[in-house]
Amino acid sequence: MENKLNNVNELLGAFKFEGELENVTQLHDGHINNTYKFDFRNKNGELNRYLVQELNTYVFKDHEGLMNNVMGVTNHMQKKVLENGGDIKRECLCVYPAKDGKPFYIDGENRCWRCYNFIYDTHSCQCVENAETFYNAAKAFGKFQQMLADYPIDGLVETIPNFHNTVSRFADFKKAVADNLSGRAEQVKDEIDFVLAREKDCAVLTDLLNDGKLPLRVTHNDTKLNNVMFDNETNEGICVVDLDTVMPGLSLYDFGDSIRFGANTAAEDEKDVSKVSLSLEYFEAYTRGYLSAAGKSLTEEEINQLAFSSKLMTLECGMRFLGDFINGDVYFKTAYPEHNLVRCRTQFALVADMEKKMDDMENIVKNCCKELGI
């Protein structure tokens, strides 16, 4: 039996597993938490699989608040899936509590563990290879938003304060420029000016929220493609995973960030910015998929801001890369000295292209709404 854990027996006593343990395999897909697949064989000879994960408490310091968030939203989604005649072990994450009833277990070395269902006959994708995949991912994230549209926001804690508060991010950026800890600010005057010229953009969504024109919702906040599990036969997105950053926010944050990473014609750290542009084909595919699932649960103002949110989330990401470059590369991992600078230039090139195509993007949203009857 493969076993890379030194506390398997302790974990076997902490959770209610069904059957006899046959194998433990470490999975290497994630970058933050340590994840293992536990295979058990029950009395009928059937295989039961569980995901056992060590939560990174350096990154997520409030493990109790985080797991209460996860437990709350997954229980809510399970009820929705059952109401629609679906399979909760395939269509949503299920938290298996520890034997003491808590949604996590603290071991003898003060490490935090949790247990989920293993979603059978699925796969994940690391990059967007075609419009159909992006469409299917959009439907999954749209369904996630739709199922949680009536979730009580007051029951969620903010695991990372001001995570997508672009006004706060802009203030952090200005401080980085003023402090100039690395002495690099002189090298990037054009990039700094690019951000400063768009200061008003940073407050658009937060102002609408503060004025009561946008609702606070449950947001995923990490809507990368590899956080969707796709069915092996149909390739449909059936389940959204990695709920560690679930917290109150704007639905537009999730939509915009999906477009930022998925509809870019170039890699995030492409040095040749002439290769960077927004794929309107992919933007349309994602918009159509997302609205087909979530559209009727969104407000008119949310739909009106979908195109703009794509630009805003891209600008926010770019200013974070640039701010980190000026601070001396203290937050994002880098492979070479100019890595964060290259990243920010890629994001800004995408922002500039979105600005040119904004009318097209807004028309795509309107046409999708018309075709879907929203």
C-alpha positions as CSV (number, residue, x, y, z in Angstrom):
1,M,0.0,0.0,0.0
2,E,1.4,3.4,-1.0
3,N,1.5,5.6,2.0
4,K,3.1,9.0,2.2
5,L,1.4,10.0,5.4
6,N,2.8,9.6,8.8
7,N,-0.5,9.8,10.6
8,V,-2.8,7.5,8.6
9,N,-4.0,5.5,11.7
10,E,-4.8,8.8,13.4
11,L,-6.9,9.9,10.5
12,L,-8.6,6.5,10.3
13,G,-9.7,7.0,13.8
14,A,-10.8,10.6,13.3
15,F,-13.3,10.2,10.4
16,K,-16.1,7.7,9.7
17,F,-14.7,5.8,6.7
18,E,-16.6,2.9,5.2
19,G,-14.7,-0.4,4.5
20,E,-11.1,-1.5,4.8
21,L,-8.3,0.7,3.7
22,E,-6.6,-0.5,0.5
23,N,-4.5,2.4,-0.7
24,V,-3.5,6.0,0.0
25,T,-2.4,8.1,-3.0
26,Q,-1.2,11.7,-2.9
27,L,-2.6,14.0,-5.5
28,H,-0.5,16.8,-6.9
29,D,-3.0,19.1,-8.7
30,G,-3.2,21.8,-6.0
31,H,-0.6,24.4,-5.0
32,I,-1.8,25.3,-1.5
33,N,-3.3,22.2,0.3
34,N,-2.0,18.7,0.5
35,T,-4.5,16.2,-0.9
36,Y,-4.8,12.4,-0.7
37,K,-7.1,9.8,-2.1
38,F,-8.1,7.1,0.3
39,D,-9.4,3.9,-1.2
40,F,-11.6,1.6,0.9
41,R,-13.2,-1.7,0.1
42,N,-16.6,-2.4,1.8
43,K,-18.1,-5.8,2.7
44,N,-19.8,-6.0,-0.7
45,G,-16.5,-5.7,-2.5
46,E,-17.4,-2.1,-3.6
47,L,-14.8,0.6,-3.7
48,N,-15.3,3.7,-1.7
49,R,-13.1,6.7,-2.3
50,Y,-12.6,9.8,-0.2
51,L,-10.5,12.9,-0.6
52,V,-8.6,13.7,2.6
53,Q,-7.0,17.1,2.6
54,E,-4.6,18.9,4.9
55,L,-5.7,22.6,5.0
56,N,-2.8,25.1,4.7
57,T,-3.4,27.1,7.9
58,Y,-0.5,29.4,7.0
59,V,-2.6,30.7,4.1
60,F,-6.0,30.2,5.7
61,K,-5.5,31.2,9.4
62,D,-9.2,31.0,10.3
63,H,-9.7,27.3,9.6
64,E,-12.9,27.2,11.6
65,G,-14.6,30.1,9.9
66,L,-13.4,28.8,6.5
67,M,-14.8,25.3,7.1
68,N,-18.1,26.7,8.5
69,N,-18.4,28.6,5.2
70,V,-17.7,25.4,3.2
71,M,-20.1,23.3,5.3
72,G,-22.9,25.9,5.0
73,V,-22.7,26.4,1.2
74,T,-22.3,22.7,0.4
75,N,-25.3,21.7,2.6
76,H,-27.3,24.4,0.8
77,M,-26.3,23.1,-2.6
78,Q,-27.0,19.5,-1.7
79,K,-30.6,20.4,-0.9
80,K,-30.9,22.2,-4.3
81,V,-29.5,19.2,-6.1
82,L,-31.8,16.8,-4.3
83,E,-34.8,19.0,-5.1
84,N,-33.9,18.7,-8.8
85,G,-33.5,15.0,-8.6
86,G,-29.7,15.1,-9.0
87,D,-26.8,13.1,-7.4
88,I,-25.3,15.0,-4.5
89,K,-22.1,12.9,-4.6
90,R,-21.5,13.9,-8.2
91,E,-22.9,17.4,-8.5
92,C,-21.5,19.1,-5.4
93,L,-18.9,18.6,-2.7
94,C,-20.0,16.9,0.5
95,V,-18.1,17.5,3.7
96,Y,-17.8,14.4,5.9
97,P,-17.5,15.6,9.4
98,A,-15.0,14.2,11.9
99,K,-16.3,11.8,14.5
100,D,-16.6,14.7,17.0
101,G,-19.1,16.4,14.6
102,K,-16.8,19.2,13.5
103,P,-16.1,19.8,9.7
104,F,-12.4,19.4,10.3
105,Y,-10.0,17.5,12.5
106,I,-6.9,18.8,14.3
107,D,-4.2,16.1,14.6
108,G,-1.5,15.6,17.3
109,E,0.8,18.0,15.4
110,N,-1.8,20.7,15.2
111,R,-2.5,20.2,11.5
112,C,-6.0,20.7,10.1
113,W,-7.6,17.9,8.1
114,R,-10.9,17.6,6.3
115,C,-12.7,14.9,4.3
116,Y,-14.7,15.2,1.0
117,N,-16.4,12.9,-1.4
118,F,-14.4,11.7,-4.3
119,I,-16.2,12.6,-7.5
120,Y,-16.1,9.6,-9.8
121,D,-15.7,9.5,-13.6
122,T,-14.6,13.1,-13.9
123,H,-11.5,15.0,-14.9
124,S,-10.2,18.6,-14.6
125,C,-8.7,20.8,-17.3
126,Q,-5.7,23.1,-16.8
127,C,-6.3,25.4,-19.7
128,V,-9.0,26.5,-22.1
129,E,-8.4,24.6,-25.4
130,N,-11.7,25.3,-27.1
131,A,-14.9,27.3,-26.8
132,E,-17.0,24.3,-25.8
133,T,-14.9,23.6,-22.7
134,F,-15.2,27.2,-21.7
135,Y,-18.9,27.2,-22.2
136,N,-19.3,24.1,-20.0
137,A,-17.2,25.6,-17.3
138,A,-19.4,28.7,-17.5
139,K,-22.5,26.7,-17.0
140,A,-21.0,25.0,-13.9
141,F,-20.0,28.4,-12.4
142,G,-23.4,29.8,-13.4
143,K,-25.2,26.9,-11.7
144,F,-23.0,27.4,-8.6
145,Q,-24.2,31.1,-8.5
146,Q,-27.8,30.2,-9.2
147,M,-28.0,27.5,-6.4
148,L,-26.6,30.0,-3.9
149,A,-28.6,33.0,-4.9
150,D,-30.8,32.7,-1.8
151,Y,-28.0,31.7,0.6
152,P,-28.0,33.9,3.7
153,I,-24.9,36.1,3.3
154,D,-24.8,36.9,7.0
155,G,-23.8,33.3,7.7
156,L,-20.5,33.7,5.8
157,V,-17.2,35.1,7.2
158,E,-14.7,36.9,5.0
159,T,-11.7,34.6,4.9
160,I,-9.6,37.1,3.0
161,P,-10.7,40.7,3.7
162,N,-11.1,43.0,0.6
163,F,-10.0,40.2,-1.7
164,H,-11.6,41.8,-4.8
165,N,-12.2,45.3,-3.4
166,T,-10.6,47.1,-6.3
167,V,-10.6,50.5,-4.4
168,S,-8.6,48.8,-1.6
169,R,-6.3,47.2,-4.2
170,F,-5.7,50.6,-5.8
171,A,-4.8,52.1,-2.4
172,D,-2.3,49.2,-1.9
173,F,-0.9,49.9,-5.4
174,K,-0.4,53.7,-4.7
175,K,1.3,52.8,-1.4
176,A,3.7,50.4,-3.2
177,V,4.6,53.2,-5.7
178,A,5.1,55.7,-2.9
179,D,7.2,53.4,-0.8
180,N,9.2,52.0,-3.8
181,L,10.8,49.4,-1.6
182,S,12.7,47.8,-4.5
183,G,13.8,51.1,-6.2
184,R,12.1,49.8,-9.4
185,A,9.4,52.5,-9.8
186,E,11.5,54.6,-12.1
187,Q,11.7,51.7,-14.6
188,V,7.9,51.3,-14.9
189,K,6.6,54.9,-15.2
190,D,4.4,54.0,-18.2
191,E,2.8,51.1,-16.4
192,I,2.2,53.2,-13.3
193,D,0.6,55.9,-15.4
194,F,-1.6,53.2,-17.1
195,V,-3.1,52.3,-13.7
196,L,-3.4,55.8,-12.4
197,A,-5.3,56.9,-15.6
198,R,-8.0,54.3,-14.7
199,E,-8.5,55.2,-11.0
200,K,-12.2,56.0,-11.6
201,D,-12.8,52.5,-13.0
202,C,-11.7,51.0,-9.6
203,A,-14.7,52.4,-7.8
204,V,-17.5,51.6,-10.3
205,L,-18.7,48.3,-8.8
206,T,-18.0,49.1,-5.1
207,D,-20.0,52.4,-5.6
208,L,-22.9,50.4,-7.0
209,L,-22.7,48.0,-4.1
210,N,-22.6,50.8,-1.6
211,D,-25.6,52.5,-3.3
212,G,-27.6,49.3,-3.1
213,K,-27.6,48.8,-6.8
214,L,-25.7,45.5,-6.7
215,P,-26.4,42.7,-4.3
216,L,-23.9,41.0,-2.1
217,R,-23.7,37.3,-3.0
218,V,-21.9,34.1,-2.3
219,T,-18.8,34.2,-4.5
220,H,-16.2,31.6,-5.3
221,N,-13.3,34.0,-5.9
222,D,-11.1,31.4,-7.7
223,T,-13.0,30.6,-10.9
224,K,-10.1,29.0,-12.7
225,L,-10.9,26.2,-15.2
226,N,-9.3,23.5,-13.0
227,N,-11.8,24.2,-10.3
228,V,-14.5,22.6,-12.4
229,M,-14.9,18.8,-12.6
230,F,-15.9,17.7,-16.1
231,D,-17.8,14.4,-16.8
232,N,-15.6,11.9,-18.6
233,E,-18.3,11.0,-21.1
234,T,-20.2,14.2,-21.8
235,N,-17.4,16.7,-20.9
236,E,-20.1,18.8,-19.1
237,G,-19.0,20.7,-16.0
238,I,-20.8,18.9,-13.2
239,C,-19.3,20.2,-10.0
240,V,-17.4,23.3,-8.8
241,V,-14.6,22.5,-6.3
242,D,-12.0,24.3,-4.1
243,L,-14.3,26.4,-2.0
244,D,-11.7,27.8,0.4
245,T,-12.2,31.3,-0.9
246,V,-16.0,31.2,-0.8
247,M,-17.2,34.4,1.0
248,P,-19.4,37.4,0.5
249,G,-18.7,39.4,-2.7
250,L,-20.1,40.4,-6.1
251,S,-21.1,37.8,-8.7
252,L,-19.3,40.1,-11.2
253,Y,-15.9,39.3,-9.5
254,D,-16.3,35.6,-10.5
255,F,-17.5,36.3,-14.0
256,G,-14.8,38.9,-14.7
257,D,-12.0,36.9,-13.4
258,S,-13.1,33.9,-15.5
259,I,-12.9,36.0,-18.7
260,R,-9.6,37.5,-17.6
261,F,-7.8,34.1,-17.5
262,G,-9.9,32.1,-20.0
263,A,-10.5,34.5,-22.9
264,N,-7.0,35.8,-23.3
265,T,-5.4,34.6,-26.5
266,A,-2.0,34.5,-24.8
267,A,-0.5,33.0,-21.6
268,E,-0.5,35.1,-18.4
269,D,3.2,35.7,-18.7
270,E,3.6,36.1,-22.5
271,K,6.5,38.5,-23.1
272,D,5.3,39.4,-26.6
273,V,2.2,41.6,-25.8
274,S,1.3,41.7,-29.5
275,K,0.0,38.2,-29.0
276,V,-2.4,39.3,-26.2
277,S,-6.0,40.0,-27.1
278,L,-9.5,39.2,-25.9
279,S,-11.1,36.3,-27.8
280,L,-14.6,37.4,-28.6
281,E,-15.5,33.8,-29.5
282,Y,-14.5,32.7,-26.0
283,F,-16.1,35.7,-24.3
284,E,-19.4,34.8,-26.1
285,A,-19.1,31.1,-25.2
286,Y,-18.6,31.9,-21.5
287,T,-21.3,34.6,-21.4
288,R,-23.8,32.3,-23.0
289,G,-23.0,29.4,-20.7
290,Y,-23.0,31.5,-17.6
291,L,-26.3,33.2,-18.3
292,S,-28.0,30.0,-19.4
293,A,-27.5,28.8,-15.8
294,A,-27.4,31.9,-13.7
295,G,-29.1,34.6,-15.8
296,K,-32.6,34.5,-14.2
297,S,-31.1,34.8,-10.7
298,L,-29.1,37.9,-11.6
299,T,-30.3,41.5,-11.4
300,E,-30.5,43.8,-14.4
301,E,-27.5,45.8,-13.1
302,E,-25.4,42.7,-12.6
303,I,-26.0,41.7,-16.2
304,N,-25.3,45.3,-17.4
305,Q,-21.9,45.2,-15.8
306,L,-20.7,41.8,-17.0
307,A,-18.5,43.2,-19.8
308,F,-17.1,45.9,-17.6
309,S,-16.3,43.4,-14.8
310,S,-14.0,41.5,-17.2
311,K,-11.9,44.6,-17.8
312,L,-11.9,45.6,-14.1
313,M,-10.8,42.2,-12.8
314,T,-8.0,42.2,-15.4
315,L,-6.9,45.7,-14.3
316,E,-7.0,44.6,-10.7
317,C,-4.8,41.6,-11.4
318,G,-2.3,43.7,-13.4
319,M,-2.0,46.3,-10.7
320,R,-1.3,43.6,-8.2
321,F,1.5,42.2,-10.3
322,L,2.9,45.6,-10.9
323,G,2.6,46.5,-7.2
324,D,4.4,43.3,-6.2
325,F,7.2,44.1,-8.7
326,I,7.7,47.5,-7.1
327,N,7.6,46.0,-3.7
328,G,10.4,43.5,-4.6
329,D,8.4,40.4,-5.5
330,V,7.2,39.5,-2.0
331,Y,3.8,38.0,-2.8
332,F,3.7,36.2,-6.1
333,K,6.2,33.4,-6.9
334,T,8.5,34.5,-9.8
335,A,10.8,32.5,-12.1
336,Y,13.0,35.4,-13.1
337,P,13.5,39.1,-11.9
338,E,11.1,40.7,-14.4
339,H,8.4,38.0,-14.1
340,N,5.8,40.2,-12.4
341,L,6.5,43.0,-14.8
342,V,5.9,40.7,-17.7
343,R,2.7,39.6,-16.1
344,C,1.4,43.1,-15.5
345,R,2.2,44.1,-19.1
346,T,0.2,41.1,-20.3
347,Q,-2.8,42.1,-18.2
348,F,-2.6,45.8,-19.2
349,A,-2.5,44.8,-22.9
350,L,-5.6,42.7,-22.3
351,V,-7.3,45.7,-20.6
352,A,-6.4,47.9,-23.6
353,D,-7.9,45.4,-26.0
354,M,-11.0,45.0,-23.9
355,E,-11.5,48.8,-24.0
356,K,-11.4,48.7,-27.8
357,K,-13.9,45.8,-27.9
358,M,-16.2,46.9,-25.1
359,D,-19.1,47.8,-27.4
360,D,-18.8,44.3,-29.0
361,M,-18.7,42.7,-25.5
362,E,-21.8,44.6,-24.4
363,N,-23.6,43.6,-27.5
364,I,-22.8,40.0,-27.0
365,V,-24.3,40.2,-23.5
366,K,-27.4,41.8,-24.8
367,N,-27.8,39.2,-27.6
368,C,-27.3,36.3,-25.2
369,C,-29.9,37.7,-22.9
370,K,-32.3,38.1,-25.8
371,E,-31.8,34.6,-27.1
372,L,-32.1,33.1,-23.6
373,G,-35.2,35.1,-22.7
374,I,-33.6,36.9,-19.8
